[in-house]
Amino acid sequence: MKLAAIGSNCIDYYDNLNEGYPGGGPVNMAVYTVRLGGEASYIGPVGNDEFGDVMRKTIKEKGVDTSHIHVKEGKTALTHVSLIDGERIFGDYDEGVLEQYTLSDDDISFILTHDIVVCDLWGKVECFFQKLQESGIPTAFDGHNRPTDKESMCAMPFTDYFFFSSDDGDTEELRAQMKKFHAKGPTLVVAMLGELGSLCFDGKNFTSYGIAKCDVVDSMGAGDSYIAGFLYSLKQGKNIEECMHAGAVNAGVTLGYKGAW
């Protein structure tokens, strides 16, 4: 699989540790895809600051194609994070140069050379999903824990594989919500339920799957790992349960160390 990861990137800065780690959903998914044996490119903006240099250097070192990272005048996006008992608590977010980001025609042409494209809630490019899908590339979107935000709803009708997070577990209310999301266009709707596993709806059937046992050091990037594992297996022709298993195993790897990667 060759993944095009577009939109958001940020430095996850752990205030209580005084350490910063490159991350952001699409960036993480690109890195994890390469870790699984696939290919990936990241398309997005960074600032012309120290964090921007770190972002470009470390992504490239992980084997991700950085030819379409754009350096802009200003700050690289930064999220303040606290790590408490292995759980990440998000603080202030400064989106920096990402605030004005948009895709160029050259970016779009480059994206279309890939097997699948993924973005998340903060990518600023959800309005391009219609054009991308209609151009023939499968699309995936992560709505995080805000699947009804305008960005998610804008992308959803043109998203083949829609992911989101929920803390409520497998409930009738969740299943009803997933059916509503599926009716808007996605082929698959996947709810990531943290330690309760995941749930997938394909328009007819629900499939549930548990977690991979692991020692939790830091939950940063777990959901992104799940998505990367799921999509990688899906493009290999695996069935839904196999894809969910791959997502859970990949998330378990990421949970075992500090930072997204």
CORMOSUL-V505602 format. One record per run of one state. SS is the DSSP state (@ for helix, = for strand, . for the rest). FROM is the first residue (numbers start at 0). LEN is the number of residues. Records with the same first field share a line. If there is no record, write none. Layout:
SS->FROM-LEN + FROM-LEN
This chain:
.->0-1 + 6-3 + 14-4 + 23-1 + 36-2 + 47-2 + 61-3 + 65-3 + 72-5 + 84-2 + 94-1 + 100-4 + 111-4 + 120-5 + 134-3 + 142-7 + 156-4 + 165-6 + 183-4 + 192-1 + 196-1 + 201-4 + 209-12 + 235-4 + 255-6
=->1-5 + 9-5 + 18-5 + 38-9 + 64-1 + 68-4 + 77-7 + 86-8 + 115-5 + 137-5 + 160-5 + 187-5 + 197-4 + 205-4
@->24-12 + 49-12 + 95-5 + 104-7 + 125-9 + 149-7 + 171-12 + 193-3 + 221-14 + 239-16
